[in-house]
């Protein structure tokens, strides 16, 4: 499938008024790469492209800094319910296919302590409501553990953010707009121009 870059609605953005002009995807990625965004909340309804945007981010920044994704699965939820140990660290390592006690685990823990990296929480709506306060408390603790190295992006749906998440202030609050007729036409025109360029090459 062809990926078309997003324009993100900026509800909060450094140095700009709230609900200011849209932020192009490339500007968002550049702000992350430049270390300007420590904590970002990205909101969009189901199927509007949160995960595909995270894929594009990984592809764009892979040469400069790692993007690690915390997948919310049954094992992570079970660890949160036990409310013991470090379910976020365990879930992150499981998402990467890293077994406990292996050299790869030691390498990862050294990396996250010494190098800049991005944690993508994908996605808050997959955590049952009853378990969400405990999950967010563990996320906050994990974020606070790496105050200088870690940049966090939380992916959520609109219904997930009606109350304070308890993660501190977000540097940026962005959303992926619904497709209206004008935006759909603009995206189709962009796709057509890209296809035409490729055919000429």
N, C-alpha and C positions, 0 to 999 in steps of 0.2 A: 504494500500500500504506500502511496505517495504521502509524505509528511509535509504539511504546510505550517510554517512558523506561526506562532500565536501572537496576538496583541492582547496584553493582560490589563484588565481594569485595575487601577491603582487606588485602593482605598486608603492605604498609608504607604508613603515612600519617602526615603531620606531627603530632606531639603525641599520637599514639595508640600503644597496644601493637601489636606485630606480630600479624597475623591477628585484627584487631579486628572490630567490627560492620560491616555493609555500608555503603557510601557511596552515597547517591543521586546520580544523574547530575547533578542541579542543583548539588549541593554540590561535585562535581568541577569543573564548569564555573566556579563562583564562585571556587574556589581558583586556577584558572588565570587568571581575569580579575583577581584580586587580586594576582597575581605570587607566590603562595606555592609554586608548583610549577615549578621550572626544568627538571627532567628526570623524565619519567614513562614507565614501562613498562606497557603494556596488553597482557595476554595473553588469548587465547581460541582455542578450536579453530575449525576451518573452519566457516563458515556461521553463527557465533553472533553476528555483528553488529559486528565491529570497525570496518569501513568505514562502516556506517550510523551508528555512534556518532560517528565523525569528521565525517560530514555534519551531524549534529545540532549538534555543537560549532561548526562553521562558521556554521550558521544562528543559533545563540545569541549568538555573540561578534562577528559581522561588524560590528556598529555600534561596537564598542569597540577591537578589534584584529584585524588580518588573520590568517587561518589559511591557510598555504601548504602544499600537499601534495606531497611528493616521491614520484612514482610510479616504482616499480621496473619498468623496461622493458628491452628488448634493448639499446637504445642506452646506457642507464646501465651495464648489466653490461659492455658492450664497453669503455666508458670506464674502468671500474674495473680491467678486465684489463690495459689499457695502463698503468695506475698512473702517469699523468702528468697535469699540469694540475690541473683542479678538477672532477672528475666530478659531485660533489654540486651545486655551483653550476650547472654546465651542465645537469644533469638537472632541477633545480628550474625553471630558465628554460624548458626544453623542455616541462615539465609545464604551464606557464602559457602556452605558445604564444608565447614571446618569442624573437625572432631575435637572433643575435649582432650587435653593433654598432648596434642601433637605439636611439632615444630611450627606449623602454619599458625596455630593459635598463638604461640609466643610471638611470632613475627607480627601478627595483626595487632596484638596488644602493645607492642613497641611502636608500631606505626601510628596508632591513634593517639599515643601519648606525646609524640615528638613532631608530627607533621600535620599541616592543615588538611582538613578533609570535610566532606559534606555527608551528613546523615539525612536520608530521606525516609520519613515515617509514612509508609504506604500500606494501609490508609486507615485513618481514625475510625471511619464508619464500620470497619470490620471488627472492632472491639465491642462486645456486648455492653449495653448501657450500664448494667450493674457492675461491670468490671472496669469501666472507663476511669473513674477517679483514681483507683489504684494504679492502673496503667500509666496515666498521666503523671502521677507522683514518681513512678520509676523513671519515666522519660525525663522529668525535670532533674532528678538526681543524676542521671547519666549526663545530661547537658552541663550541669554544674561541675561535674568531674573534670571536664576538658574546656575550661572557660576561654582559653586563648586559641586552641587548635580547632575546635569543632564549630561548624556552621550547620544549622538544622533547618530543614524544610518539612513542615507538617502538611500533609495532604488531607483535605477534609471536604465533606459535603456541607451545604448551607445549614442543614438541620443539626449538624454536629457542633456548631459554633454559636449557638444561641446563648450560651452561658460562658463565663470566663473559664478558660482551659487550665488556668493555674500554672502556666509555663513562663510567666514573666511577660515583659513588654516585647512585642514583635517589632523588628525594624521595618518590615514590609508586610502588608496584608494585601494580597492580590487575588483576583478571581478570573476565571475563564468565562467570558460572556456566553450567553445562549446565542445560537445562530439565528439571526433574523434575515430577512430577504436581502438587505443591502450587504450584510457581512458575507452571506453565502455567495452572492454574485462576485464580490471582491476576491474571495478565496478561489472561485472557479476561474476568474480572469488570471490570477497569479499562477494557478496550476497550468493553464493553457499557455501562458508566456514561457513558463519553465519547460514544458514539453516541446514547444516550438524551438527553443534554444538548443535543447538536447538533440532534436532531429537535424538541426543545421550543422552540428559538430560531426 
